[in-house]
Amino acid sequence: METQTISTGINVSPIVSMLNYNGRYGEYGGAYIPEILAKPLERVSHEFDQLAKDKSFNNEYIHYLKQFVGRPSPLYLAQRLSAYVGSTIYLKREDLNHTGSHKINNTIGQVLVAKRLGAKEIIAETGAGQHGVATATAAALMGIPCKVFMGAKDVERQTLNVRRMKLLGAEVITTEMGTATLKDAVDAALGYYIEHPTSYYLLGSQVGPHPYPKMVGYFQSVIGQEARAQIIAQEGRLPQAIFACIGGGSNAIGLFSGFLNDMEVGIYGAEGGGLAIPSNTAATLSFGKPTIFQGTYSYCLVDANGNPTESHSVAAGLDYPGISPQHAYLKDTKRANYLPITDPEAIDAYKILSELEGIIPAIESSHAIALAAKTLKNKNMLAIVNLSGRGDKDVDRDI
Ligand SMILES: *Cc1c(COP(=O)(O)O)cnc(C)c1O
């Protein structure tokens, strides 16, 4: 078997038994992991496949989505934004979820999976702290101990989220390795997981090895299912275009999955463009190349030697050099369009939505607003934009 090196510096081999249809989106996806994680991840994969078909599991999940998260989230007609753009724009209000974004849909689902697997603790890594808070929240809800790994630099920059996690009973483990940011937190969490394979590793986006992209896609699909039923109830027809921002790709696949078979619906993903030049961007699908990164084969931002590089975006949630293998497939097959939105364009949209609608969007979600405003200008089209999160976390910064 061919040996591959992933960013953790651990030598790994593709786990051939896991490279089945379910683990691949076209040629993308799969599981490029150290041998020692093959068994635990196969167990997660097998258990998830059973649970996804299990009525009682799905009912329990839906119960928490309704009673704890506050779903369904409204599909809100943004009248003043619509008039400003010259198209009819609905916002899918994931910002109104408990804890303020779509991330909670996934963390509750995966903590329920962990519980059924009998896991004794949940581990997760976080950059800006949003996924850490969503994980700590779900772990507190289910009464499972939780460890969140975080780079020392991020701990310093994100004091509010660190306090939230601690208040929720999570243990925040600081790593001083490397640049002491997200990538190093991933390495630290992976290292811990390898030593404690009875814990459950909770990934926060549609990335990483099989079965995570499939599982995260499943738990976020509630967004698209609701949105499709809501637009038909409210407008009597399907939208002509839908928009979401893309970090790892989880909120986007959540919305997109509800409309993939509706070929008349145009699908648009807004990447964190940074300055939209190769040396300063997080627009993986626009500027990256297919490569193996953090357990999966997908597009990635790479240097001249083909090694993964750092990304740059004003939005912490979009600041990731990798991307979901499913989005890589949707790009190549041209079912979806992916375009970079620059930092200044996103900041403009952040201010415009706040002033026009009384809704302060997350700076991540502002990328989707900006792409929609550009694409739909005076087109008189019907569209949905996923408002993945609220912007309270961004107000403190000088943008
Ligand atoms: C984390 C985050 C994102 C990016 O993650 P995806 O997996 O691409 O959805 C987008 N918006 C908000 C509000 C986030 O917190």
PDBQT file of the ligand as one rigid body, heavy atoms in Angstrom, charges set to zero:
ROOT
HETATM    1  C1  LIG A 401     -18.266  27.904  11.398  1.00  0.00    +0.000 C 
HETATM    2  C2  LIG A 401     -19.128  28.829  10.634  1.00  0.00    +0.000 A 
HETATM    3  C3  LIG A 401     -19.163  28.818   9.222  1.00  0.00    +0.000 A 
HETATM    4  C4  LIG A 401     -18.269  27.961   8.364  1.00  0.00    +0.000 C 
HETATM    5  O1  LIG A 401     -18.404  26.592   8.506  1.00  0.00    +0.000 OA
HETATM    6  P1  LIG A 401     -19.119  25.670   7.417  1.00  0.00    +0.000 P 
HETATM    7  O2  LIG A 401     -18.784  24.307   7.860  1.00  0.00    +0.000 OA
HETATM    8  O3  LIG A 401     -18.547  26.004   6.075  1.00  0.00    +0.000 OA
HETATM    9  O4  LIG A 401     -20.558  25.976   7.470  1.00  0.00    +0.000 OA
HETATM   10  C5  LIG A 401     -20.055  29.669   8.578  1.00  0.00    +0.000 A 
HETATM   11  N1  LIG A 401     -20.856  30.504   9.267  1.00  0.00    +0.000 NA
HETATM   12  C6  LIG A 401     -20.849  30.554  10.620  1.00  0.00    +0.000 A 
HETATM   13  C7  LIG A 401     -21.758  31.495  11.312  1.00  0.00    +0.000 C 
HETATM   14  C8  LIG A 401     -19.990  29.719  11.340  1.00  0.00    +0.000 A 
HETATM   15  O5  LIG A 401     -19.984  29.781  12.683  1.00  0.00    +0.000 OA
ENDROOT
TORSDOF 0
